[in-house]
Each structure stands twice: as structure tokens, then as C-alpha cells.
Amino acid sequence: MKWVNLLHFYQPFWQKREILEKVVKESYQPILKILKENKKVKITFNICGSLTEILIKFGFKEILNEFKKIALKGQIEFTGSAVYHPILPLLPKEEVIRQIKLNEKINKKIFGKIWQPKGFFLPEMAYDKKTAKIIKSLNYQWLILDEIAYNGKIGKVNFTKVYQIKNLKMNVVFRNRGLSDIFYTGWLDSEEKFYQALKNDKRSDEFLITAFDAENLGHHKPGSEKIFENLVKKIETMTISEFIEKIKEKEIVEPIPSSWSTREIEIKQKIPYPLWFHPQNKIHQLQWQLTYLIIRKINRFKKDKKFKEARELLDRALNSCQYWWASAMPWWSFKIIEENAENFVKILKILEKKDFKLIKTAEKIKEKIIFMAKKWQDLGLVEKIKNDYLKGEPVRYFGGKIV
């Protein structure tokens, strides 16, 4: 069996130094150590520019240099992505292109000539055909998607094939959701459990294709980094591009809008991105109302002396985390909801030429977001949504604690 694995490295632009230091110590350094000590191990490596920036800002540039050295030895394949980790299908075309090109600019500056990504990682694997066409137009050759994007169900993908998007001539590799997600569940506590899951899956005897957050190894789930290390010492690994080159059989497919956490019931309900834009989540509705308002109006201020500063804050403000933490499925943080809503208003207040009517409109939406979030907490709605969502789900870890 060959293991084709992608690790997704991401922290939001607003992450605190003490948290980042913890992530570096618990996840990034152990992963680096595994690669250094096991020179045959290969991974496909996605890092968002937001993380690249704050690693440098807080004095962790050396770990980026170390990953660069590993890449130069052929153990790491880089992928493209969006700089501040937005949900790309929910953004206008111009914003999608901007996020991708900013990511290219930042990472190329750090990693140099070795940063030549063939493939692309969609934040949260949030996919739609419109976005795929944009990525293709920017010369990326392949995408990795969750297996639910194949036909809306889990367990239907043949992992010995490479797929190609209909009428697009762009390759797609689907990840095995179950064998990816176990790295942050309470169930996986030994190598034996992993092999048991592999045997039960019955689809990965030849190729195991996984993709998950790098932070799952050690930071979110303590001890999982050791299990991962023991496994990659014994299982032959390869990059996604190597896998695509090796496989000759291709199947034409029309992936459906989805993310790597979208469930089958949500696909049936036509809710492709439930943790970021759920039609029954009134906070989400308000957040996107505010988001789209600023996106629509920002270019009116191109001649403003403070436009560059405001525009850069908007780039950062589009991060997916604010919507994720407003889902209550099971993720919730009033503080993150509040601070990110305030960021959108701040964009308008930075500008030298103030549009007070526009600021007032944005302020009203912001206050509605904060009021609604407080109401959800006070009425116990957050806990109800969380408990309903987690019914029948395996125990998960986040930041070293059980969710």
C-alpha cells in the first residue's frame, strides 16, 4: 500500500503568540522531526500565507527555512491555496483571484524556487465548479476534494483512480474521509487501531489518500503525532502529483458543491457549506450581509490615501474562522464573532474620506450580529445546536481538549 497524504498548515492572522508557540512546539516541530529523521517519507504540504506571515512576525521563520530544506530534498510537495483561508465559493471572482495571488506572492518570497505548486488546496475543501474554473485559469493542474464531493455519499470513491472534472480537464483526487478524520478523534489511540480502521474500510489496500490539519498531529490530539510517526516509518509514502502521474485510469466526474465536513444529510438538503453559511443560522446571514456590503463598496475608495490599509484589512477579514465559530456545530466563540464583525466596520473607519451613512449601516449589522450571538448564548441555543450536532459523532479533540 502507498500512502498519499496532505497536511494542511493554517492559523488565522489574529492568532495570539502564545497559541502559535504552542502549535509550533506540539505539531510543526514534531512533523519537521519526522521528516528529518525519515528521509523516505513524503507529504503534500499546504500552508496558507496567513500562517507564513505570523510565523515570521512572532520569530518562527527558522521552522519555515527547515521545511524549505526538506522540500529541496524532494520530501515535500507544496500546493496553492487562498492566503487568509476564506470559503472561496462564497466570494466574488475578483476576491478569489486576489486571495490566491496574494498566497502565491507571500509563499514564493519565503520558499523561493522550490515553491512551484501544481495542485491546489481549497480552504475547508469548500468546492464548486465556478471556483474550480478560476483555479484552472491560474494554471493549477489538480484539486484534492473530500470524497463526499464525488456523488454526495461517503464510501463510493475508488481510490485506485484519478478523476477529471467534466469539461475542465482538471484532475481531482478524493481523500478518504474516515481514515483522515480519525487523527483527531478519541478512538485512535494506537497503530493497531489505525490498521483496524484500514481493514474495515476495504478501499485502501493499494492507495490510502488522506488529508487533514497538520495541527491534528500533537496539538489538537496529543499523542497522535507519535502514532503518525510510527505509521509513516512502515508505510511507503508519495506525493499527490506522484500519485497522479502513476495512475493511468481516469474517470470523468462532476463533483458537487461541498466541504470536507459536509454530511450526507446536508448534501440532500442542498446545504454545501453548513459550518460557514447555514440557511437556518441567522448569525451567518448577518455576517455575510456585512461581508458582502464591504466587498461591494470598498472599490469606491480606491483614491483614498488609506485605501491600501483598508483593502489589506478586508483581505484578512474574509477568513473562514468567524463563520465557523458562529456555527455552534459544535464550534462557538462569542469573542471571535464580535472581533471579526468589528473588523469589517474598522475597514470603513480607517479610510480618510469617511462615508458616515455607510459606516452607520455597517455598524447596525455589526450590532445585530453581536445581539444575536448574545441571545443564542442566553437562551441556551448554542448548547442545544452543539448537542444535536454531536449526536452519534465520535469524540473529537481541539487544542488538546475534548470538544
ABEGO torsion letter per residue (X at the ends): XBBBBBBBBBBBAABBAAAAAAAAAAAAAAAAAAAAABAABBBBBBBBAAAAAAAAAAGAAAAAAAAAAAAAAGABBBBBBBAAGBBAAABBAAAAAAAAAAAAAAAAAAAEAABBBABBBBBGGBBBAAAAAAAAAAGBABBBBBAAAAAGBBGABBAABBBBBBGAGBBBBBBBAAAAAAAABAABABAAAAAAAAAAAGAAAABBBBBBBAAABGAABBGAAAAAAAAAAABBBBBAAAAAAABABBBBBBBBBBBAABBAAAAAAGBABAAABBAABAAAAAAAAAAAAAAAAAAAAAABAAAAAAAAAAAAAABAAAAAAAAGOABBBAAAAAAAAAAAAAAAAABABBBAAAAAAAAAAAAAAAAAAAAAAAAGAAAAAAAAAABGBBBBBBGGBBX
